[in-house]
Amino acid sequence: MIGILLAIVLSGLKVLREYERAVVFTLGRFWRVKGPGLVIIVPIVQQMVRVDVRTVVMDVPSQDVISRDNVSVKVNAVLYFRVVDPERAINQVENYLEATSQLAQTTLRSVLGQHELDEMLAERDKMNADVQRILDVQTDTWGVKVANVEIKHIDLDESMIRAIAQQAEAERSRRAKVIHAAGELQASRKLQEAAQVLAESPMAMQLRYLQTLTQIAGDKSSTLVFPLPIDLLKPLLESRPLGDGGSRRPSGDAPD
């Protein structure tokens, strides 16, 4: 009898780790949450359910999602959550792990289906925040706190990958053409300013002409053809003295 009583007493002694809690029921009715440390349970009268309160990392299986612009993709994610109320996690839902997993899958499909493909690829942080917020509100009644949701990968069809690559190439080509046109516009404005400066001083135009001749003279070709504007020689011809008393030719007359 002593041995039987000792075995019954020892069966009522439970040791819970720091990350464990005990949901105790007395004759089937919830009594209280105990732990961590040594917990005494009255045999036969009381029962205990262990609950792990550490953060759970759950992989959300790949889901088939149709975006708002009718593009079919496969999306998988990872979910971080933990139990903050062991009593509700046991009494309000049959299996909080399975329930949270199924809810995460349906929420992921629902949220991503409201956005276009470009938004899924460019605004992933916003998608994560939306899914996390919805899950956190719905799992609050289960005593579960969803800390974070991260979309890991978005799988695209090969044809869609090629279409996106062509779109990116066309976008880069458009930007290159716009930059080239902007450069031509700036160059034309600078040439206009340079022409106005040269028009104010004819000697500057002659100096520019001589500089161009110097640059061409460095070429190794044996034949060199260069147009000679008559306007550049007009100041020299007008300043040439004549034989009849040193008078100059009027500026409007053409040379012989």
Rosetta constraint file for C-alpha pairs under 8 A:
AtomPair CA 1 CA 5 HARMONIC 6.13 0.50
AtomPair CA 2 CA 6 HARMONIC 6.03 0.50
AtomPair CA 3 CA 7 HARMONIC 6.13 0.50
AtomPair CA 4 CA 8 HARMONIC 6.26 0.50
AtomPair CA 5 CA 9 HARMONIC 6.20 0.50
AtomPair CA 6 CA 10 HARMONIC 6.10 0.50
AtomPair CA 7 CA 11 HARMONIC 6.08 0.50
AtomPair CA 8 CA 12 HARMONIC 6.65 0.50
AtomPair CA 8 CA 43 HARMONIC 6.74 0.50
AtomPair CA 9 CA 13 HARMONIC 7.03 0.50
AtomPair CA 9 CA 43 HARMONIC 7.64 0.50
AtomPair CA 11 CA 43 HARMONIC 6.97 0.50
AtomPair CA 12 CA 40 HARMONIC 5.47 0.50
AtomPair CA 12 CA 41 HARMONIC 4.46 0.50
AtomPair CA 12 CA 42 HARMONIC 5.59 0.50
AtomPair CA 12 CA 43 HARMONIC 5.56 0.50
AtomPair CA 13 CA 38 HARMONIC 6.92 0.50
AtomPair CA 13 CA 39 HARMONIC 5.91 0.50
AtomPair CA 13 CA 40 HARMONIC 4.78 0.50
AtomPair CA 13 CA 41 HARMONIC 6.22 0.50
AtomPair CA 14 CA 38 HARMONIC 5.73 0.50
AtomPair CA 14 CA 39 HARMONIC 4.96 0.50
AtomPair CA 14 CA 40 HARMONIC 6.19 0.50
AtomPair CA 14 CA 41 HARMONIC 7.33 0.50
AtomPair CA 15 CA 36 HARMONIC 7.46 0.50
AtomPair CA 15 CA 37 HARMONIC 5.38 0.50
AtomPair CA 15 CA 38 HARMONIC 4.53 0.50
AtomPair CA 15 CA 39 HARMONIC 6.00 0.50
AtomPair CA 16 CA 20 HARMONIC 5.71 0.50
AtomPair CA 16 CA 21 HARMONIC 6.81 0.50
AtomPair CA 16 CA 22 HARMONIC 7.65 0.50
AtomPair CA 16 CA 35 HARMONIC 6.06 0.50
AtomPair CA 16 CA 36 HARMONIC 4.90 0.50
AtomPair CA 16 CA 37 HARMONIC 4.94 0.50
AtomPair CA 16 CA 38 HARMONIC 6.37 0.50
AtomPair CA 16 CA 39 HARMONIC 7.24 0.50
AtomPair CA 17 CA 35 HARMONIC 7.93 0.50
AtomPair CA 17 CA 36 HARMONIC 5.64 0.50
AtomPair CA 17 CA 37 HARMONIC 6.26 0.50
AtomPair CA 18 CA 35 HARMONIC 7.82 0.50
AtomPair CA 18 CA 36 HARMONIC 5.23 0.50
AtomPair CA 18 CA 37 HARMONIC 7.13 0.50
AtomPair CA 19 CA 36 HARMONIC 7.27 0.50
AtomPair CA 19 CA 52 HARMONIC 6.02 0.50
AtomPair CA 19 CA 53 HARMONIC 5.59 0.50
AtomPair CA 19 CA 54 HARMONIC 6.02 0.50
AtomPair CA 20 CA 35 HARMONIC 6.89 0.50
AtomPair CA 20 CA 36 HARMONIC 6.12 0.50
AtomPair CA 20 CA 50 HARMONIC 6.54 0.50
AtomPair CA 20 CA 51 HARMONIC 5.65 0.50
AtomPair CA 20 CA 52 HARMONIC 4.79 0.50
AtomPair CA 20 CA 53 HARMONIC 6.04 0.50
AtomPair CA 21 CA 33 HARMONIC 6.72 0.50
AtomPair CA 21 CA 34 HARMONIC 5.90 0.50
AtomPair CA 21 CA 35 HARMONIC 5.01 0.50
AtomPair CA 21 CA 36 HARMONIC 5.96 0.50
AtomPair CA 21 CA 50 HARMONIC 5.78 0.50
AtomPair CA 21 CA 51 HARMONIC 5.21 0.50
AtomPair CA 21 CA 52 HARMONIC 6.57 0.50
AtomPair CA 21 CA 53 HARMONIC 7.22 0.50
AtomPair CA 21 CA 86 HARMONIC 7.14 0.50
AtomPair CA 22 CA 33 HARMONIC 5.47 0.50
AtomPair CA 22 CA 34 HARMONIC 4.96 0.50
AtomPair CA 22 CA 35 HARMONIC 5.99 0.50
AtomPair CA 22 CA 36 HARMONIC 7.93 0.50
AtomPair CA 22 CA 48 HARMONIC 5.90 0.50
AtomPair CA 22 CA 49 HARMONIC 5.51 0.50
AtomPair CA 22 CA 50 HARMONIC 4.77 0.50
AtomPair CA 22 CA 51 HARMONIC 6.25 0.50
AtomPair CA 22 CA 86 HARMONIC 7.94 0.50
AtomPair CA 23 CA 30 HARMONIC 7.58 0.50
AtomPair CA 23 CA 31 HARMONIC 7.80 0.50
AtomPair CA 23 CA 32 HARMONIC 6.23 0.50
AtomPair CA 23 CA 33 HARMONIC 4.62 0.50
AtomPair CA 23 CA 34 HARMONIC 6.51 0.50
AtomPair CA 23 CA 48 HARMONIC 5.55 0.50
AtomPair CA 23 CA 49 HARMONIC 5.12 0.50
AtomPair CA 23 CA 50 HARMONIC 6.49 0.50
AtomPair CA 23 CA 51 HARMONIC 7.40 0.50
AtomPair CA 23 CA 86 HARMONIC 6.76 0.50
AtomPair CA 23 CA 87 HARMONIC 6.22 0.50
AtomPair CA 23 CA 90 HARMONIC 7.80 0.50
AtomPair CA 24 CA 30 HARMONIC 6.25 0.50
AtomPair CA 24 CA 31 HARMONIC 5.66 0.50
AtomPair CA 24 CA 32 HARMONIC 5.59 0.50
AtomPair CA 24 CA 33 HARMONIC 6.04 0.50
AtomPair CA 24 CA 34 HARMONIC 7.21 0.50
AtomPair CA 24 CA 46 HARMONIC 6.72 0.50
AtomPair CA 24 CA 47 HARMONIC 5.75 0.50
AtomPair CA 24 CA 48 HARMONIC 4.51 0.50
AtomPair CA 24 CA 49 HARMONIC 6.56 0.50
AtomPair CA 25 CA 29 HARMONIC 5.09 0.50
AtomPair CA 25 CA 30 HARMONIC 4.41 0.50
AtomPair CA 25 CA 31 HARMONIC 5.22 0.50
AtomPair CA 25 CA 32 HARMONIC 7.39 0.50
AtomPair CA 25 CA 46 HARMONIC 5.46 0.50
AtomPair CA 25 CA 47 HARMONIC 5.22 0.50
AtomPair CA 25 CA 48 HARMONIC 6.30 0.50
AtomPair CA 26 CA 30 HARMONIC 6.32 0.50
AtomPair CA 26 CA 31 HARMONIC 5.98 0.50
AtomPair CA 26 CA 45 HARMONIC 5.87 0.50
AtomPair CA 26 CA 46 HARMONIC 4.45 0.50
AtomPair CA 26 CA 47 HARMONIC 6.65 0.50
AtomPair CA 27 CA 45 HARMONIC 5.55 0.50
AtomPair CA 27 CA 46 HARMONIC 6.05 0.50
AtomPair CA 27 CA 47 HARMONIC 7.91 0.50
AtomPair CA 28 CA 46 HARMONIC 7.69 0.50
AtomPair CA 28 CA 47 HARMONIC 7.79 0.50
AtomPair CA 32 CA 87 HARMONIC 7.89 0.50
AtomPair CA 33 CA 86 HARMONIC 7.33 0.50
AtomPair CA 33 CA 87 HARMONIC 6.85 0.50
AtomPair CA 34 CA 39 HARMONIC 6.83 0.50
AtomPair CA 35 CA 39 HARMONIC 6.50 0.50
AtomPair CA 41 CA 46 HARMONIC 6.06 0.50
AtomPair CA 41 CA 47 HARMONIC 7.16 0.50
AtomPair CA 41 CA 48 HARMONIC 7.57 0.50
AtomPair CA 42 CA 46 HARMONIC 5.33 0.50
AtomPair CA 42 CA 47 HARMONIC 7.97 0.50
AtomPair CA 43 CA 47 HARMONIC 7.58 0.50
AtomPair CA 51 CA 86 HARMONIC 6.32 0.50
AtomPair CA 52 CA 83 HARMONIC 7.34 0.50
AtomPair CA 53 CA 82 HARMONIC 5.87 0.50
AtomPair CA 53 CA 83 HARMONIC 5.02 0.50
AtomPair CA 53 CA 84 HARMONIC 6.81 0.50
AtomPair CA 53 CA 86 HARMONIC 7.78 0.50
AtomPair CA 54 CA 82 HARMONIC 5.81 0.50
AtomPair CA 54 CA 83 HARMONIC 7.27 0.50
AtomPair CA 55 CA 80 HARMONIC 6.49 0.50
AtomPair CA 55 CA 81 HARMONIC 5.39 0.50
AtomPair CA 55 CA 82 HARMONIC 4.42 0.50
AtomPair CA 55 CA 83 HARMONIC 7.64 0.50
AtomPair CA 56 CA 79 HARMONIC 7.91 0.50
AtomPair CA 56 CA 80 HARMONIC 5.70 0.50
AtomPair CA 56 CA 81 HARMONIC 5.35 0.50
AtomPair CA 56 CA 82 HARMONIC 5.75 0.50
AtomPair CA 57 CA 78 HARMONIC 6.99 0.50
AtomPair CA 57 CA 79 HARMONIC 5.80 0.50
AtomPair CA 57 CA 80 HARMONIC 4.86 0.50
AtomPair CA 57 CA 81 HARMONIC 6.89 0.50
AtomPair CA 58 CA 78 HARMONIC 5.77 0.50
AtomPair CA 58 CA 79 HARMONIC 5.05 0.50
AtomPair CA 58 CA 80 HARMONIC 6.45 0.50
AtomPair CA 58 CA 101 HARMONIC 7.45 0.50
AtomPair CA 59 CA 76 HARMONIC 7.87 0.50
AtomPair CA 59 CA 77 HARMONIC 6.29 0.50
AtomPair CA 59 CA 78 HARMONIC 4.55 0.50
AtomPair CA 59 CA 79 HARMONIC 6.23 0.50
AtomPair CA 60 CA 76 HARMONIC 5.86 0.50
AtomPair CA 60 CA 77 HARMONIC 5.13 0.50
AtomPair CA 60 CA 78 HARMONIC 5.50 0.50
AtomPair CA 60 CA 79 HARMONIC 6.84 0.50
AtomPair CA 60 CA 101 HARMONIC 6.78 0.50
AtomPair CA 60 CA 104 HARMONIC 7.05 0.50
AtomPair CA 60 CA 105 HARMONIC 6.40 0.50
AtomPair CA 61 CA 76 HARMONIC 5.60 0.50
AtomPair CA 61 CA 77 HARMONIC 7.19 0.50
AtomPair CA 61 CA 105 HARMONIC 7.43 0.50
AtomPair CA 62 CA 74 HARMONIC 5.96 0.50
AtomPair CA 62 CA 75 HARMONIC 5.21 0.50
AtomPair CA 62 CA 76 HARMONIC 4.19 0.50
AtomPair CA 62 CA 77 HARMONIC 7.50 0.50
AtomPair CA 63 CA 74 HARMONIC 5.35 0.50
AtomPair CA 63 CA 75 HARMONIC 5.21 0.50
AtomPair CA 63 CA 76 HARMONIC 6.15 0.50
AtomPair CA 63 CA 105 HARMONIC 7.10 0.50
AtomPair CA 63 CA 108 HARMONIC 7.92 0.50
AtomPair CA 63 CA 109 HARMONIC 6.80 0.50
AtomPair CA 64 CA 72 HARMONIC 6.97 0.50
AtomPair CA 64 CA 73 HARMONIC 5.94 0.50
AtomPair CA 64 CA 74 HARMONIC 4.71 0.50
AtomPair CA 64 CA 75 HARMONIC 6.66 0.50
AtomPair CA 64 CA 109 HARMONIC 7.37 0.50
AtomPair CA 65 CA 72 HARMONIC 5.79 0.50
AtomPair CA 65 CA 73 HARMONIC 5.37 0.50
AtomPair CA 65 CA 74 HARMONIC 6.00 0.50
AtomPair CA 65 CA 75 HARMONIC 6.99 0.50
AtomPair CA 65 CA 109 HARMONIC 5.62 0.50
AtomPair CA 65 CA 112 HARMONIC 6.99 0.50
AtomPair CA 65 CA 113 HARMONIC 6.11 0.50
AtomPair CA 66 CA 70 HARMONIC 5.65 0.50
AtomPair CA 66 CA 71 HARMONIC 5.43 0.50
AtomPair CA 66 CA 72 HARMONIC 4.52 0.50
AtomPair CA 66 CA 73 HARMONIC 6.38 0.50
AtomPair CA 66 CA 113 HARMONIC 5.59 0.50
AtomPair CA 67 CA 71 HARMONIC 5.25 0.50
AtomPair CA 67 CA 72 HARMONIC 6.53 0.50
AtomPair CA 67 CA 73 HARMONIC 7.69 0.50
AtomPair CA 67 CA 112 HARMONIC 6.59 0.50
AtomPair CA 67 CA 113 HARMONIC 4.51 0.50
AtomPair CA 67 CA 114 HARMONIC 6.47 0.50
AtomPair CA 67 CA 115 HARMONIC 5.83 0.50
AtomPair CA 67 CA 116 HARMONIC 5.26 0.50
AtomPair CA 67 CA 117 HARMONIC 6.09 0.50
AtomPair CA 68 CA 113 HARMONIC 5.78 0.50
AtomPair CA 68 CA 114 HARMONIC 5.50 0.50
AtomPair CA 68 CA 115 HARMONIC 5.30 0.50
AtomPair CA 68 CA 116 HARMONIC 4.93 0.50
AtomPair CA 68 CA 117 HARMONIC 7.65 0.50
AtomPair CA 69 CA 115 HARMONIC 7.87 0.50
AtomPair CA 69 CA 116 HARMONIC 5.42 0.50
AtomPair CA 69 CA 117 HARMONIC 7.05 0.50
AtomPair CA 71 CA 117 HARMONIC 6.90 0.50
AtomPair CA 72 CA 156 HARMONIC 7.53 0.50
AtomPair CA 72 CA 157 HARMONIC 7.92 0.50
AtomPair CA 73 CA 154 HARMONIC 6.64 0.50
AtomPair CA 73 CA 155 HARMONIC 5.69 0.50
AtomPair CA 73 CA 156 HARMONIC 5.32 0.50
AtomPair CA 73 CA 157 HARMONIC 7.27 0.50
AtomPair CA 74 CA 154 HARMONIC 5.73 0.50
AtomPair CA 74 CA 155 HARMONIC 4.97 0.50
AtomPair CA 74 CA 156 HARMONIC 6.91 0.50
AtomPair CA 75 CA 151 HARMONIC 7.29 0.50
AtomPair CA 75 CA 152 HARMONIC 7.65 0.50
AtomPair CA 75 CA 153 HARMONIC 5.89 0.50
AtomPair CA 75 CA 154 HARMONIC 4.67 0.50
AtomPair CA 75 CA 155 HARMONIC 6.39 0.50
AtomPair CA 76 CA 151 HARMONIC 6.12 0.50
AtomPair CA 76 CA 152 HARMONIC 5.88 0.50
AtomPair CA 76 CA 153 HARMONIC 5.79 0.50
AtomPair CA 76 CA 154 HARMONIC 6.95 0.50
AtomPair CA 77 CA 149 HARMONIC 7.06 0.50
AtomPair CA 77 CA 150 HARMONIC 5.51 0.50
AtomPair CA 77 CA 151 HARMONIC 4.13 0.50
AtomPair CA 77 CA 152 HARMONIC 4.92 0.50
AtomPair CA 77 CA 153 HARMONIC 7.09 0.50
AtomPair CA 78 CA 149 HARMONIC 5.94 0.50
AtomPair CA 78 CA 150 HARMONIC 5.37 0.50
AtomPair CA 78 CA 151 HARMONIC 6.48 0.50
AtomPair CA 78 CA 152 HARMONIC 6.84 0.50
AtomPair CA 79 CA 104 HARMONIC 7.83 0.50
AtomPair CA 79 CA 146 HARMONIC 7.61 0.50
AtomPair CA 79 CA 148 HARMONIC 6.21 0.50
AtomPair CA 79 CA 149 HARMONIC 4.79 0.50
AtomPair CA 79 CA 150 HARMONIC 6.67 0.50
AtomPair CA 80 CA 146 HARMONIC 6.06 0.50
AtomPair CA 80 CA 147 HARMONIC 5.52 0.50
AtomPair CA 80 CA 148 HARMONIC 5.18 0.50
AtomPair CA 80 CA 149 HARMONIC 6.31 0.50
AtomPair CA 81 CA 144 HARMONIC 6.84 0.50
AtomPair CA 81 CA 145 HARMONIC 5.50 0.50
AtomPair CA 81 CA 146 HARMONIC 4.21 0.50
AtomPair CA 81 CA 147 HARMONIC 5.25 0.50
AtomPair CA 81 CA 148 HARMONIC 7.09 0.50
AtomPair CA 82 CA 144 HARMONIC 5.76 0.50
AtomPair CA 82 CA 145 HARMONIC 5.50 0.50
AtomPair CA 82 CA 146 HARMONIC 6.70 0.50
AtomPair CA 82 CA 147 HARMONIC 7.66 0.50
AtomPair CA 83 CA 89 HARMONIC 6.98 0.50
AtomPair CA 83 CA 143 HARMONIC 5.90 0.50
AtomPair CA 83 CA 144 HARMONIC 4.53 0.50
AtomPair CA 83 CA 145 HARMONIC 6.19 0.50
AtomPair CA 84 CA 143 HARMONIC 5.51 0.50
AtomPair CA 84 CA 144 HARMONIC 5.74 0.50
AtomPair CA 84 CA 145 HARMONIC 6.36 0.50
AtomPair CA 85 CA 89 HARMONIC 6.28 0.50
AtomPair CA 85 CA 142 HARMONIC 7.76 0.50
AtomPair CA 85 CA 143 HARMONIC 4.44 0.50
AtomPair CA 85 CA 144 HARMONIC 6.91 0.50
AtomPair CA 86 CA 90 HARMONIC 6.29 0.50
AtomPair CA 86 CA 143 HARMONIC 6.63 0.50
AtomPair CA 87 CA 91 HARMONIC 6.08 0.50
AtomPair CA 87 CA 143 HARMONIC 7.61 0.50
AtomPair CA 88 CA 92 HARMONIC 5.07 0.50
AtomPair CA 88 CA 93 HARMONIC 7.54 0.50
AtomPair CA 88 CA 141 HARMONIC 7.15 0.50
AtomPair CA 88 CA 142 HARMONIC 5.26 0.50
AtomPair CA 88 CA 143 HARMONIC 5.18 0.50
AtomPair CA 89 CA 93 HARMONIC 6.20 0.50
AtomPair CA 89 CA 96 HARMONIC 6.14 0.50
AtomPair CA 89 CA 142 HARMONIC 4.93 0.50
AtomPair CA 89 CA 143 HARMONIC 5.17 0.50
AtomPair CA 89 CA 144 HARMONIC 6.88 0.50
AtomPair CA 90 CA 94 HARMONIC 6.76 0.50
AtomPair CA 90 CA 95 HARMONIC 7.57 0.50
AtomPair CA 90 CA 96 HARMONIC 7.60 0.50
AtomPair CA 92 CA 141 HARMONIC 7.36 0.50
AtomPair CA 92 CA 142 HARMONIC 5.69 0.50
AtomPair CA 93 CA 99 HARMONIC 7.65 0.50
AtomPair CA 93 CA 142 HARMONIC 6.40 0.50
AtomPair CA 95 CA 99 HARMONIC 6.09 0.50
AtomPair CA 96 CA 100 HARMONIC 5.88 0.50
AtomPair CA 96 CA 142 HARMONIC 7.17 0.50
AtomPair CA 96 CA 144 HARMONIC 7.98 0.50
AtomPair CA 97 CA 101 HARMONIC 6.24 0.50
AtomPair CA 98 CA 102 HARMONIC 6.22 0.50
AtomPair CA 99 CA 103 HARMONIC 6.10 0.50
AtomPair CA 100 CA 104 HARMONIC 6.05 0.50
AtomPair CA 100 CA 139 HARMONIC 7.22 0.50
AtomPair CA 101 CA 105 HARMONIC 6.42 0.50
AtomPair CA 102 CA 106 HARMONIC 6.45 0.50
AtomPair CA 103 CA 107 HARMONIC 6.01 0.50
AtomPair CA 103 CA 135 HARMONIC 7.37 0.50
AtomPair CA 104 CA 108 HARMONIC 5.96 0.50
AtomPair CA 104 CA 131 HARMONIC 7.97 0.50
AtomPair CA 104 CA 135 HARMONIC 6.78 0.50
AtomPair CA 105 CA 109 HARMONIC 6.46 0.50
AtomPair CA 106 CA 110 HARMONIC 6.15 0.50
AtomPair CA 107 CA 111 HARMONIC 5.99 0.50
AtomPair CA 107 CA 131 HARMONIC 6.53 0.50
AtomPair CA 107 CA 134 HARMONIC 7.54 0.50
AtomPair CA 107 CA 135 HARMONIC 7.33 0.50
AtomPair CA 108 CA 112 HARMONIC 6.09 0.50
AtomPair CA 108 CA 131 HARMONIC 6.34 0.50
AtomPair CA 109 CA 113 HARMONIC 5.89 0.50
AtomPair CA 110 CA 114 HARMONIC 6.85 0.50
AtomPair CA 111 CA 115 HARMONIC 7.46 0.50
AtomPair CA 111 CA 127 HARMONIC 7.43 0.50
AtomPair CA 111 CA 130 HARMONIC 7.31 0.50
AtomPair CA 111 CA 131 HARMONIC 6.61 0.50
AtomPair CA 112 CA 120 HARMONIC 7.16 0.50
AtomPair CA 112 CA 127 HARMONIC 7.09 0.50
AtomPair CA 115 CA 119 HARMONIC 6.18 0.50
AtomPair CA 115 CA 120 HARMONIC 6.75 0.50
AtomPair CA 116 CA 120 HARMONIC 6.47 0.50
AtomPair CA 117 CA 121 HARMONIC 6.38 0.50
AtomPair CA 118 CA 122 HARMONIC 6.00 0.50
AtomPair CA 119 CA 123 HARMONIC 5.19 0.50
AtomPair CA 119 CA 124 HARMONIC 7.44 0.50
AtomPair CA 120 CA 124 HARMONIC 5.67 0.50
AtomPair CA 120 CA 127 HARMONIC 7.17 0.50
AtomPair CA 121 CA 154 HARMONIC 7.96 0.50
AtomPair CA 123 CA 127 HARMONIC 6.58 0.50
AtomPair CA 124 CA 128 HARMONIC 6.22 0.50
AtomPair CA 124 CA 151 HARMONIC 7.20 0.50
AtomPair CA 125 CA 129 HARMONIC 6.27 0.50
AtomPair CA 126 CA 130 HARMONIC 6.24 0.50
AtomPair CA 127 CA 131 HARMONIC 6.27 0.50
AtomPair CA 128 CA 132 HARMONIC 6.07 0.50
AtomPair CA 128 CA 148 HARMONIC 7.74 0.50
AtomPair CA 128 CA 149 HARMONIC 5.45 0.50
AtomPair CA 128 CA 150 HARMONIC 5.64 0.50
AtomPair CA 128 CA 151 HARMONIC 6.52 0.50
AtomPair CA 129 CA 133 HARMONIC 6.05 0.50
AtomPair CA 129 CA 148 HARMONIC 7.91 0.50
AtomPair CA 129 CA 149 HARMONIC 7.28 0.50
AtomPair CA 130 CA 134 HARMONIC 6.34 0.50
AtomPair CA 131 CA 135 HARMONIC 6.15 0.50
AtomPair CA 131 CA 149 HARMONIC 6.85 0.50
AtomPair CA 132 CA 136 HARMONIC 5.99 0.50
AtomPair CA 132 CA 146 HARMONIC 6.58 0.50
AtomPair CA 132 CA 147 HARMONIC 7.34 0.50
AtomPair CA 132 CA 148 HARMONIC 5.90 0.50
AtomPair CA 132 CA 149 HARMONIC 5.46 0.50
AtomPair CA 133 CA 137 HARMONIC 6.37 0.50
AtomPair CA 134 CA 138 HARMONIC 6.37 0.50
AtomPair CA 135 CA 139 HARMONIC 5.97 0.50
AtomPair CA 135 CA 146 HARMONIC 6.62 0.50
AtomPair CA 136 CA 140 HARMONIC 6.05 0.50
AtomPair CA 136 CA 144 HARMONIC 7.69 0.50
AtomPair CA 136 CA 145 HARMONIC 5.97 0.50
AtomPair CA 136 CA 146 HARMONIC 5.04 0.50
AtomPair CA 136 CA 147 HARMONIC 7.81 0.50
AtomPair CA 139 CA 143 HARMONIC 6.74 0.50
AtomPair CA 139 CA 144 HARMONIC 5.48 0.50
AtomPair CA 139 CA 145 HARMONIC 6.88 0.50
AtomPair CA 139 CA 146 HARMONIC 7.62 0.50
AtomPair CA 140 CA 144 HARMONIC 5.58 0.50
AtomPair CA 140 CA 145 HARMONIC 6.46 0.50
AtomPair CA 156 CA 160 HARMONIC 6.30 0.50
AtomPair CA 156 CA 161 HARMONIC 6.40 0.50
AtomPair CA 157 CA 161 HARMONIC 6.27 0.50
AtomPair CA 158 CA 162 HARMONIC 6.31 0.50
AtomPair CA 159 CA 163 HARMONIC 6.23 0.50
AtomPair CA 160 CA 164 HARMONIC 6.12 0.50
AtomPair CA 161 CA 165 HARMONIC 6.19 0.50
AtomPair CA 162 CA 166 HARMONIC 6.19 0.50
AtomPair CA 163 CA 167 HARMONIC 6.14 0.50
AtomPair CA 164 CA 168 HARMONIC 6.13 0.50
AtomPair CA 165 CA 169 HARMONIC 6.14 0.50
AtomPair CA 166 CA 170 HARMONIC 6.10 0.50
AtomPair CA 167 CA 171 HARMONIC 6.14 0.50
AtomPair CA 168 CA 172 HARMONIC 6.23 0.50
AtomPair CA 169 CA 173 HARMONIC 6.18 0.50
AtomPair CA 170 CA 174 HARMONIC 6.12 0.50
AtomPair CA 171 CA 175 HARMONIC 6.26 0.50
AtomPair CA 172 CA 176 HARMONIC 6.19 0.50
AtomPair CA 173 CA 177 HARMONIC 6.27 0.50
AtomPair CA 174 CA 178 HARMONIC 6.23 0.50
AtomPair CA 175 CA 179 HARMONIC 6.10 0.50
AtomPair CA 176 CA 180 HARMONIC 6.07 0.50
AtomPair CA 177 CA 181 HARMONIC 6.08 0.50
AtomPair CA 178 CA 182 HARMONIC 6.12 0.50
AtomPair CA 179 CA 183 HARMONIC 6.16 0.50
AtomPair CA 180 CA 184 HARMONIC 6.27 0.50
AtomPair CA 181 CA 185 HARMONIC 6.23 0.50
AtomPair CA 182 CA 186 HARMONIC 6.28 0.50
AtomPair CA 183 CA 187 HARMONIC 6.08 0.50
AtomPair CA 184 CA 188 HARMONIC 6.08 0.50
AtomPair CA 185 CA 189 HARMONIC 6.34 0.50
AtomPair CA 186 CA 190 HARMONIC 6.30 0.50
AtomPair CA 187 CA 191 HARMONIC 6.15 0.50
AtomPair CA 188 CA 192 HARMONIC 6.13 0.50
AtomPair CA 189 CA 193 HARMONIC 6.30 0.50
AtomPair CA 190 CA 194 HARMONIC 6.15 0.50
AtomPair CA 191 CA 195 HARMONIC 6.05 0.50
AtomPair CA 192 CA 196 HARMONIC 6.28 0.50
AtomPair CA 193 CA 197 HARMONIC 6.36 0.50
AtomPair CA 194 CA 198 HARMONIC 6.20 0.50
AtomPair CA 195 CA 199 HARMONIC 6.01 0.50
AtomPair CA 196 CA 200 HARMONIC 6.55 0.50
AtomPair CA 197 CA 201 HARMONIC 7.13 0.50
AtomPair CA 198 CA 202 HARMONIC 6.66 0.50
AtomPair CA 198 CA 204 HARMONIC 5.87 0.50
AtomPair CA 198 CA 205 HARMONIC 5.68 0.50
AtomPair CA 199 CA 205 HARMONIC 7.60 0.50
AtomPair CA 201 CA 205 HARMONIC 6.97 0.50
AtomPair CA 202 CA 206 HARMONIC 6.56 0.50
AtomPair CA 202 CA 232 HARMONIC 7.97 0.50
AtomPair CA 203 CA 207 HARMONIC 6.24 0.50
AtomPair CA 204 CA 208 HARMONIC 6.17 0.50
AtomPair CA 205 CA 209 HARMONIC 6.16 0.50
AtomPair CA 205 CA 232 HARMONIC 7.79 0.50
AtomPair CA 206 CA 210 HARMONIC 6.22 0.50
AtomPair CA 206 CA 232 HARMONIC 6.35 0.50
AtomPair CA 207 CA 211 HARMONIC 6.15 0.50
AtomPair CA 208 CA 212 HARMONIC 6.23 0.50
AtomPair CA 209 CA 213 HARMONIC 6.36 0.50
AtomPair CA 210 CA 214 HARMONIC 6.27 0.50
AtomPair CA 211 CA 215 HARMONIC 6.38 0.50
AtomPair CA 212 CA 216 HARMONIC 6.24 0.50
AtomPair CA 213 CA 217 HARMONIC 6.01 0.50
AtomPair CA 214 CA 218 HARMONIC 6.83 0.50
AtomPair CA 215 CA 219 HARMONIC 7.60 0.50
AtomPair CA 228 CA 232 HARMONIC 7.80 0.50
AtomPair CA 229 CA 233 HARMONIC 7.44 0.50
AtomPair CA 230 CA 234 HARMONIC 6.40 0.50
AtomPair CA 231 CA 235 HARMONIC 7.76 0.50
AtomPair CA 232 CA 236 HARMONIC 7.99 0.50
AtomPair CA 233 CA 237 HARMONIC 6.23 0.50
AtomPair CA 234 CA 238 HARMONIC 6.02 0.50
AtomPair CA 235 CA 239 HARMONIC 6.29 0.50
AtomPair CA 236 CA 240 HARMONIC 6.54 0.50
AtomPair CA 237 CA 255 HARMONIC 7.26 0.50
AtomPair CA 238 CA 248 HARMONIC 6.93 0.50
AtomPair CA 238 CA 249 HARMONIC 6.22 0.50
AtomPair CA 238 CA 250 HARMONIC 7.44 0.50
AtomPair CA 238 CA 251 HARMONIC 6.25 0.50
AtomPair CA 239 CA 248 HARMONIC 6.81 0.50
AtomPair CA 240 CA 248 HARMONIC 6.93 0.50
AtomPair CA 241 CA 246 HARMONIC 5.19 0.50
AtomPair CA 241 CA 247 HARMONIC 6.25 0.50
AtomPair CA 241 CA 248 HARMONIC 5.62 0.50
AtomPair CA 242 CA 246 HARMONIC 5.08 0.50
AtomPair CA 242 CA 247 HARMONIC 5.80 0.50
AtomPair CA 242 CA 248 HARMONIC 6.11 0.50
AtomPair CA 242 CA 249 HARMONIC 7.52 0.50
AtomPair CA 243 CA 247 HARMONIC 7.90 0.50
AtomPair CA 249 CA 253 HARMONIC 6.96 0.50
